Amino acid sequence: MSSSKRGAFIVIEGLDRSGKSTQASLLHERLQDSQDVATTPKVVLLKFPDRTTAIGKMIDAYLRSESELDDRAIHLLFSANRWELASTITAHLAEGTTVLADRYAFSGIAFSARKGLPYEWCRTPEIGLPAPDLTLFLNISPEVAAARGGYGLERYEREEVQKGVRHVFDKIGQAMQDEGEGKWVGIDAGKTKEEVAEELWKAVEPLVGGVQGPISRLWETTLTPDVQGGS
Ligand code: DGP
């Protein structure tokens, strides 16, 4: 990688049972294989929610229905869980490491807006997070996802929830394209595991050598000047 380039930030999003975590692992391996193995690993895989932190443990208890929380409170915890890793993400990118994230801010908006919280309210705590250079949305209908079986017992693992979530994801994808906020690519996740992996790789390969230009921040341009303290 040329020294003027930074690492790429790649996010994988999708409904539960879309094959997201499997594909994130496969992509992680392939990215590692494409690097020079003699040097330090130049790709890291992060998973959100990160259930290992103190905030992540509260999220985990909530998802397993071991605790109840106000919809807004849990929304802010999910967001805080991303913020606690924001400086780690930017540090990796700055040193040329590719960062791959299994879920990100878009899940945050989709799962909470589905509950009826206002879209803009859901988006606000995510403003300013490191912005992905590429978001890969594993597109699958909630019916096909349910037919794959394997829903666990966690809070959102039900077809009617996933239908609502999918609806918001569609809105987010459209808005991302309209606003030119990083690249959003829909991938047909109904295909075989190998075919999906190939499609993902096609989208990711151009970023393997790194990215030119500074790390941008999500939806930062939507901040009004007085919020930023400007004139
Ligand atoms: P996963 O570990 O990827 O299966 O995610 C656990 C569950 O949490 C899954 O049903 C999706 C949901 N989820 C992931 N991120 C967020 C978020 O930011 N906000 C909310 N409300 N739910 C999320």
Residues whose N, C-alpha, C, O or C-beta is under 5 A from the ligand:
A	BS01	DGP	D16 F48 P49 F78 Y104 S107 G108 F111 S112 Y156
